[in-house]
């Protein structure tokens, strides 16, 4: 094609009617998207642009958890990484960083840790615990200290349960894959976390999760902290059982009104507070 003919061709295309170029006479695009409503807007949402990319957000936005909330005071319970009433067991080897305690249960209800009593009998030690092990039948002041810690644990549970929620029934009890901003979340059911969940916020932000039944973190699933969020500011208040599947990873203080079970290889950066018992199986638990 000569330069002159090419110029004539381009000019002719420029003079074609708009409708021949894929544009709506009503002012809306008809480039393969959903039909317009006469105002240039699509009657539907999430329609692809021909390249498989949705007009809706490709990645889920971070959920707004509502108004900021203050941290949950742990009182004397904060001196422990694991605290329970009726027993703490492990299938070795576990690695626990922080103190653990049982009350009103006796030291015989702390099993699998190969305890060695201190000369004062105020506490014991264990090769699996970087810290001290306490039980209600040890020498004073341990019994009264533990009674106060258990009371503080129960107050913390009640405090968390009474916070006004900013979000309720998110995901109908399944929040796998979500990114959650700080705030108070509440479910009238159990909560399932089958895939990774990200908590996105700063070092001063607080998350409280109120769960009316059980909490299950599936095998391999993780709670991920992002943006500077800290495990000491994350609280899971659970009326039922708490279970972390094999190699799952949790963040924050897990407070169960019944028991907490960590399956083989699961880990937690936080605390385990159970109003009955805690069961470990080759786990790592680190006090925040």
Secondary structure by P-SEA (a helix, b strand, c coil): ccaaaaaaaaaaaaaccccccccccccccccccccccccccccccccccccccccccccccccccccbbbbbbbccccccccccccbbbbcccbbbcbbbbbccccccccccccccccccccccccccccbbbbccccccaaaaaaaaaaaaaaaaaaaaaaccccccccccccccbbbbcbbbbbbcbbbbbccbbbbcccccbbbbbbbcbbbbbccccccccccccccccbbbbbccbbbbcccbbbccbbbbccbbbbccbbbbcbbbbbccbbbbcbbbbbcc
